[in-house]
Amino acid sequence: MSETSPKLRAELEGIPTYKPGKPAAAGGPVAYKLSSNENPYPPLPGVMESVTAAASSFNRYPDMMCTGLMNELAERFGVPASHVATGTGSVGVAQQLIQATSGPGDEVIYAWRSFEAYPIITQISGATSVKVPLTPGDVHDLDAMAAAITDRTRMIFVCNPNNPTGTVVRRAELERFLDRVPGDVLVVLDEAYREFIRDPEVPDGVEIYRERPNVCVLRTFSKAYGLAGLRVGFAIAQEPVAAALRKTAVPFGVSQLAQDAAIASLRAEDELLGRVGSLVGERSRVVDGLRAQGWTVPETQANFVWLRLGERTVDFAAACEQHGVVVRPFPGEGVRVTIGEVEANDIFLKVAEGFQKEL
Ligand SMILES: Cc1ncc(COP(=O)(O)O)c(C=O)c1O
């Protein structure tokens, strides 16, 4: 055997591997997974039926252009179908956006801490990450992000609400920021948690992109619509960007099961958004409960809460796990806890209370 190994791109060295949320322990006592911002509700029967029906022909390739889904999304959002592009989850679409805009020598700006896929997909492309720290209140520092723009900047992510803090940027500050971004820099409004927002001051990216050709809105079926395992997300952007997304898509990436489930979910939107309403109610209960215990919890508009625990992060996550809930620790920084089933949220609140008492 040869001593040499295939030459791999230098950019791959040191890429942090994506850490998926830890699964709930199998076979243990009750165990709830609150580590991946998933939807705790099982698939709706109608959505399940569409998936089972599509399964009978998975010997065939899916519709490569996702025609039915694109048309359905176009109608749902009141945009031309040519402005819609689908992909394998919104993380897949985010990677396509980077591929379409950025390479070695280019810069991609995003807040930090934010969604952990951003540094990975940026580094894979060979572009340079420019991480702009969140404010002390855990919110995007849009002034600092605007100040970080150089002539090498190609793309900027604004994660709204931000993962993992749940915090939002509001209409006036976002518009002010967008006014400062040169027209040849693409701003991606990552709205993976859009449906959980109740603050009327948080703008809908779909309204913003209509007036701004350098804005692309990223959405997903993984969270509010409960299709995380099927991998389907989409972008809404004006034609040149949407067309670039079609060029960078993995051919046949979105399975027919995913396409049909997404269409069925759009048609069952009222019921699904009713579930989102219940989760939002649980979110208020959890946040109020934590604050009553003395915790400082940033205002969250997503399906998770953020506790800035610093050095106590890992101990807190271990305590949660001992009691049957798995949360997402970011060692040295804090834990992100998904709003899940009522019983799971109760356990989390109980652990948080015990932990607070020990301090
Ligand atoms: C901010 C944000 N964007 C995008 C995604 C990707 O979701 P998906 O690829 O399942 O659509 C996530 C998932 O956690 C997220 O938190």
The ligand as an SDF file (V2000), in Angstrom:
LIG
                    3D

 16 16  0  0  0  0  0  0  0  0999 V2000
  -30.6730   29.3680   13.1510 C   0  0  0  0  0  0  0  0  0  0  0  0
  -30.7840   28.0820   12.4440 C   0  0  0  0  0  0  0  0  0  0  0  0
  -30.7310   28.0620   11.1200 N   0  0  0  0  0  0  0  0  0  0  0  0
  -30.8240   26.9360   10.4360 C   0  0  0  0  0  0  0  0  0  0  0  0
  -30.9840   25.7320   11.0760 C   0  0  0  0  0  0  0  0  0  0  0  0
  -31.0170   24.5040   10.2500 C   0  0  0  0  0  0  0  0  0  0  0  0
  -32.1730   23.8180   10.2790 O   0  0  0  0  0  0  0  0  0  0  0  0
  -32.5260   22.7810    9.1310 P   0  0  0  0  0  0  0  0  0  0  0  0
  -31.2820   22.5110    8.3520 O   0  0  0  0  0  0  0  0  0  0  0  0
  -33.0450   21.5920    9.8370 O   0  0  0  0  0  0  0  0  0  0  0  0
  -33.5360   23.4760    8.2840 O   0  0  0  0  0  0  0  0  0  0  0  0
  -31.0430   25.6800   12.4550 C   0  0  0  0  0  0  0  0  0  0  0  0
  -31.1780   24.3900   13.1500 C   0  0  0  0  0  0  0  0  0  0  0  0
  -31.0210   24.2310   14.3010 O   0  0  0  0  0  0  0  0  0  0  0  0
  -30.9420   26.8930   13.1650 C   0  0  0  0  0  0  0  0  0  0  0  0
  -30.9600   26.9140   14.4860 O   0  0  0  0  0  0  0  0  0  0  0  0
  1  2  1  0
  2  3  1  0
  2 15  2  0
  3  4  2  0
  4  5  1  0
  5  6  1  0
  5 12  2  0
  6  7  1  0
  7  8  1  0
  8  9  2  0
  8 10  1  0
  8 11  1  0
 12 13  1  0
 12 15  1  0
 13 14  2  0
 15 16  1  0
M  END
$$$$
